[in-house]
């Protein structure tokens, strides 16, 4: 484990404009349809954030902002459109932030990322922050409970996947994790030494093309309750902000998604506020 004195230098953040893509995709068994409009809600809340913690002025009107217009009632078409649009933007942009939608969108954006890396002869890396591992046996159109296993079956290299913060896992998923030796970092490990465990997360991605997927339920329900499957015992809002700030410093960071925010049912507005805060730190 590295210390402050010998911590590896991952290079300065690239000078670049992040493309922000709203992806209102849904395939969640009707559990979290309120996240369809989360992208719009996050952008609206972003207006209230004048500067991020690095001092960068947040100018929403100057964002490179797009939306993938999907029909949630046609899952084949939805998957294909998200994948095609994501692949196109991967070719054109240095860094992309996808705003879901539920976690099923990451199956399509992840396939596009895998294709991009294969075409560019780069090694893909996926780091998933999630209270769940989403490794149930996939159906034809993978839902938010199966997307990661479906992506693995598409050929994503298992050794380059890291799951952070999972704490509610089905027995079938535990068997799959064990059989395939998928790497994990627990909330307890992060609590013991957040700084050094974040170093380890970053080291895992070093030398690879990086995609970070952030399901808001990795955060404790006391900070982010408006989501499909809120879970107690998760990360604090401050911990996830710190980790995302660190991840955003990596020069090999290609894409990030923020998913599963139920903006429709966010009575206090705190879950959307936290999502917008995380987004601001990634710009």
C-alpha positions as CSV (number, residue, x, y, z in Angstrom):
1,X,0.0,0.0,0.0
2,X,1.4,3.4,-1.0
3,X,1.9,6.3,1.5
4,X,1.9,10.0,1.0
5,X,5.7,9.9,0.6
6,X,5.8,7.3,-2.2
7,X,2.4,7.7,-3.8
8,X,2.5,7.3,-7.5
9,X,1.9,10.4,-9.6
10,X,-0.9,9.9,-12.0
11,X,-0.3,13.1,-14.0
12,X,-2.2,16.4,-14.1
13,X,-5.8,16.6,-15.3
14,X,-6.1,17.1,-19.0
15,X,-7.1,20.6,-20.1
16,X,-10.4,19.7,-21.8
17,X,-14.1,20.3,-22.0
18,X,-16.3,17.5,-20.8
19,X,-19.1,16.5,-23.0
20,X,-22.3,16.0,-20.9
21,X,-24.8,13.6,-22.4
22,X,-28.2,13.1,-20.9
23,X,-29.3,9.5,-21.4
24,X,-32.9,9.0,-20.0
25,X,-32.8,5.2,-20.6
26,X,-35.0,2.9,-18.5
27,X,-35.1,-0.8,-18.0
28,X,-35.6,-1.3,-14.3
29,X,-38.7,-3.6,-13.9
30,X,-40.7,-0.4,-13.1
31,X,-38.8,0.1,-9.9
32,X,-37.2,3.6,-10.6
33,X,-39.0,5.2,-13.5
34,X,-38.6,8.6,-11.8
35,X,-35.0,8.7,-12.8
36,X,-35.9,9.3,-16.5
37,X,-35.7,13.1,-16.0
38,X,-32.7,13.1,-13.7
39,X,-30.4,14.5,-16.3
40,X,-32.6,17.6,-16.7
41,X,-32.9,17.9,-12.9
42,X,-29.1,17.8,-12.4
43,X,-28.5,20.4,-15.0
44,X,-31.2,22.7,-13.5
45,X,-29.6,22.3,-10.0
46,X,-26.1,22.8,-11.4
47,X,-27.2,26.5,-12.1
48,X,-27.1,27.0,-8.4
49,X,-23.5,25.9,-8.0
50,X,-21.4,28.9,-8.8
51,X,-18.0,27.3,-8.5
52,X,-16.7,23.8,-7.8
53,X,-14.2,23.1,-5.0
54,X,-11.2,23.7,-7.4
55,X,-12.5,27.2,-8.0
56,X,-13.7,26.5,-11.5
57,X,-16.6,28.7,-12.4
58,X,-19.7,26.6,-13.4
59,X,-21.2,28.1,-16.5
60,X,-24.1,25.9,-17.5
61,X,-24.8,27.8,-20.7
62,X,-21.3,26.9,-21.9
63,X,-21.6,23.2,-21.3
64,X,-21.1,20.9,-24.3
65,X,-24.6,19.4,-23.5
66,X,-26.4,16.8,-25.6
67,X,-29.2,14.3,-25.1
68,X,-29.8,10.8,-26.5
69,X,-33.6,10.8,-27.2
70,X,-34.8,7.3,-26.5
71,X,-38.1,5.4,-26.5
72,X,-38.3,3.5,-23.2
73,X,-41.0,1.3,-24.6
74,X,-38.8,-0.2,-27.3
75,X,-35.8,-1.7,-25.5
76,X,-34.0,-3.0,-28.7
77,X,-34.1,0.5,-30.2
78,X,-33.2,2.1,-26.9
79,X,-30.1,-0.1,-26.5
80,X,-29.0,0.4,-30.1
81,X,-29.4,4.2,-30.1
82,X,-27.6,4.6,-26.8
83,X,-24.7,2.4,-28.0
84,X,-24.4,4.1,-31.4
85,X,-24.5,7.6,-29.9
86,X,-22.0,6.7,-27.2
87,X,-19.6,5.2,-29.7
88,X,-19.8,8.3,-31.8
89,X,-19.1,10.6,-28.9
90,X,-16.2,8.4,-27.6
91,X,-14.5,9.0,-31.0
92,X,-14.9,12.7,-30.8
93,X,-14.5,13.7,-27.2
94,X,-11.6,13.4,-24.7
95,X,-14.0,13.0,-21.7
96,X,-17.7,12.2,-21.5
97,X,-20.2,12.4,-18.6
98,X,-23.4,10.4,-19.1
99,X,-26.4,11.4,-17.0
100,X,-28.9,8.6,-16.6
101,X,-31.4,7.1,-16.5
102,X,-31.1,3.9,-14.6
103,X,-28.1,1.6,-14.5
104,X,-29.2,-0.4,-17.5
105,X,-27.8,2.4,-19.7
106,X,-24.3,1.3,-18.7
107,X,-24.8,-1.9,-20.6
108,X,-25.1,0.1,-23.8
109,X,-22.5,2.8,-23.1
110,X,-20.2,0.1,-21.8
111,X,-20.5,-1.9,-25.1
112,X,-19.7,1.3,-27.0
113,X,-16.7,1.9,-24.7
114,X,-15.5,-1.7,-25.2
115,X,-15.8,-1.3,-29.0
116,X,-14.0,2.0,-28.9
117,X,-11.1,0.5,-26.9
118,X,-10.8,-2.4,-29.2
119,X,-10.7,-0.1,-32.3
120,X,-8.1,2.2,-30.6
121,X,-6.0,-0.7,-29.3
122,X,-6.5,0.4,-25.7
123,X,-7.1,-1.7,-22.6
124,X,-10.6,-1.0,-21.1
125,X,-11.1,-0.6,-17.4
126,X,-14.4,-0.3,-15.6
127,X,-14.7,0.9,-12.0
128,X,-18.3,0.6,-10.6
129,X,-19.5,2.4,-7.5
130,X,-22.7,0.7,-6.4
131,X,-24.4,-0.8,-3.4
132,X,-25.3,-3.8,-5.6
133,X,-23.1,-5.8,-8.1
134,X,-25.8,-6.2,-10.8
135,X,-24.6,-9.6,-11.8
136,X,-27.8,-11.6,-12.0
137,X,-28.2,-13.8,-15.1
138,X,-29.1,-11.4,-17.9
139,X,-32.3,-11.4,-19.9
140,X,-32.4,-10.4,-23.6
141,X,-32.5,-6.7,-22.8
142,X,-30.4,-6.5,-19.6
143,X,-32.1,-4.6,-16.8
144,X,-30.3,-2.5,-14.1
145,X,-29.9,-5.7,-12.1
146,X,-28.0,-7.6,-14.8
147,X,-26.2,-5.1,-17.0
148,X,-22.7,-5.8,-15.6
149,X,-22.9,-9.5,-16.1
150,X,-24.3,-9.0,-19.6
151,X,-21.4,-6.6,-20.4
152,X,-18.9,-9.3,-19.2
153,X,-20.6,-11.8,-21.5
154,X,-20.1,-9.2,-24.3
155,X,-16.3,-9.6,-23.7
156,X,-15.4,-7.0,-21.1
157,X,-12.2,-8.3,-19.5
158,X,-13.1,-9.4,-15.9
159,X,-9.6,-8.7,-14.6
160,X,-10.1,-5.0,-15.5
161,X,-13.4,-4.6,-13.5
162,X,-13.4,-3.3,-9.9
163,X,-16.6,-2.9,-7.8
164,X,-16.6,-0.4,-5.0
165,X,-19.1,-0.2,-2.1
166,X,-21.3,-3.2,-2.8
167,X,-23.2,-4.3,0.4
168,X,-26.4,-6.1,-0.7
169,X,-25.5,-9.1,-2.9
170,X,-27.7,-12.0,-4.0
171,X,-26.2,-15.5,-3.4
172,X,-26.1,-16.2,-7.1
173,X,-24.1,-13.0,-7.6
174,X,-21.7,-14.0,-4.8
175,X,-21.0,-17.3,-6.5
176,X,-20.3,-15.4,-9.8
177,X,-18.0,-13.0,-8.0
178,X,-16.0,-15.8,-6.4
179,X,-15.9,-18.0,-9.5
180,X,-14.6,-15.2,-11.7
181,X,-12.4,-13.5,-9.0
182,X,-13.9,-10.1,-9.6
183,X,-12.1,-7.5,-7.5
184,X,-14.0,-5.5,-4.9
185,X,-13.4,-2.8,-2.3
186,X,-15.8,-2.6,0.6
187,X,-17.2,0.4,2.5
188,X,-15.3,-0.8,5.5
189,X,-12.0,-0.7,3.6
190,X,-12.7,2.8,2.5
191,X,-13.7,3.9,6.0
192,X,-10.4,2.5,7.4
193,X,-8.2,4.7,5.2
194,X,-10.1,6.6,2.5
195,X,-7.0,8.3,1.1
196,X,-4.9,5.2,0.6
197,X,-7.8,3.1,-0.6
198,X,-8.5,5.8,-3.2
199,X,-4.8,5.5,-4.2
200,X,-5.4,1.8,-4.7
201,X,-8.5,2.4,-6.9
202,X,-6.5,4.8,-9.0
203,X,-3.6,2.4,-9.3
204,X,-6.0,-0.3,-10.5
205,X,-6.9,1.9,-13.4
206,X,-3.4,3.1,-14.2
207,X,-2.3,2.5,-17.8
208,X,-5.8,1.6,-19.0
209,X,-8.6,3.5,-20.6
210,X,-11.0,4.3,-17.7
211,X,-14.8,4.3,-17.4
212,X,-16.3,5.1,-14.0
213,X,-19.9,4.2,-13.3
214,X,-21.5,5.8,-10.3
215,X,-24.9,4.5,-9.0
216,X,-26.1,7.0,-6.5
217,X,-27.1,4.2,-4.1
218,X,-23.4,3.5,-3.3
219,X,-24.0,6.5,-1.0
220,X,-25.8,5.9,2.3
221,X,-29.5,6.4,2.1
222,X,-29.3,9.2,4.7
223,X,-27.5,11.3,2.1
224,X,-29.2,10.0,-1.1
225,X,-32.6,8.4,-0.4
226,X,-34.3,9.1,-3.7
227,X,-33.2,6.1,-5.7
228,X,-34.7,2.7,-6.7
229,X,-32.9,0.6,-4.1
230,X,-31.7,2.8,-1.2
231,X,-29.3,1.0,1.1
232,X,-28.0,1.9,4.6
233,X,-24.4,1.6,5.6
234,X,-22.9,3.3,2.5
235,X,-20.5,6.0,1.8
236,X,-21.0,9.5,3.0
237,X,-21.6,12.4,0.6
238,X,-18.2,13.8,1.6
239,X,-16.4,10.5,0.9
240,X,-17.9,10.1,-2.6
241,X,-17.1,13.8,-3.4
242,X,-13.5,13.2,-2.4
243,X,-13.2,10.0,-4.4
244,X,-14.7,11.6,-7.5
245,X,-12.4,14.6,-7.2
246,X,-9.4,12.2,-7.1
247,X,-10.7,10.1,-10.0
248,X,-11.2,13.2,-12.0
249,X,-7.5,14.0,-11.8
250,X,-6.6,10.9,-13.8
251,X,-5.5,11.7,-17.3
252,X,-6.8,8.4,-18.6
253,X,-10.4,9.0,-17.5
254,X,-12.5,8.7,-20.6
255,X,-16.0,8.5,-19.3
256,X,-18.2,8.7,-16.2
257,X,-21.9,8.0,-15.7
258,X,-24.2,9.1,-12.9
259,X,-27.3,6.9,-12.6
260,X,-30.3,5.9,-10.6
261,X,-31.2,9.3,-9.2
262,X,-35.0,9.5,-8.8
263,X,-35.6,13.2,-9.4
264,X,-39.4,12.8,-9.6
265,X,-39.7,11.5,-6.1
266,X,-36.9,13.6,-4.5
267,X,-39.1,15.4,-2.0
268,X,-36.3,17.1,-0.2
269,X,-34.2,17.7,-3.3
270,X,-31.1,16.5,-1.5
271,X,-30.4,13.6,-3.8
272,X,-30.5,15.8,-6.9
273,X,-28.4,18.4,-5.1
274,X,-25.7,15.8,-4.3
275,X,-25.8,14.5,-7.9
276,X,-25.3,18.1,-9.2
277,X,-22.5,18.6,-6.7
278,X,-20.7,15.5,-7.9
279,X,-21.3,16.6,-11.5
280,X,-19.8,20.1,-10.7
281,X,-16.7,18.4,-9.3
282,X,-16.2,16.4,-12.5
283,X,-16.4,19.4,-14.9
